[in-house]
Amino acid sequence: MKSTGSKINLALNKSVEERKAMAELDHPKISVKRQAELLNVNRTSLYREVQAHQEREENIQIMHAIDAIYTDMPFFGYWRMTAKLREKGFNVNRKRVRRLMRLMGIHGISVDGT
């Protein structure tokens, strides 16, 4: 049996999080498996709670330093930013700096116009 109605429109018009919130794990008539099918979400995601990620205090201090450096020199990429942070006494590698810069939504600006 092919379903063409409000269920498909519901799946297309709502975000995944909104659709997950619609599921009722203790519904007396509709199983969780069927609800997951109707809402077009993975069944396991209905059971699992999303855990908020919190940065360590050390990373927050590094992010403040990155912000200060980036304000003065927005053309620094993560390689030069790493070198500058090391000069300031932070024990960081380029992967960590790259991740934190990405998390902050900043990147080096090209000076040569490309």
Summary of the structure (lengths in Angstrom):
residues: 114
radius of gyration: 23.0
end to end distance: 55.2
largest distance: 66.8
contacts: 240
relative contact order: 0.10
helix: 57%
strand: 0%
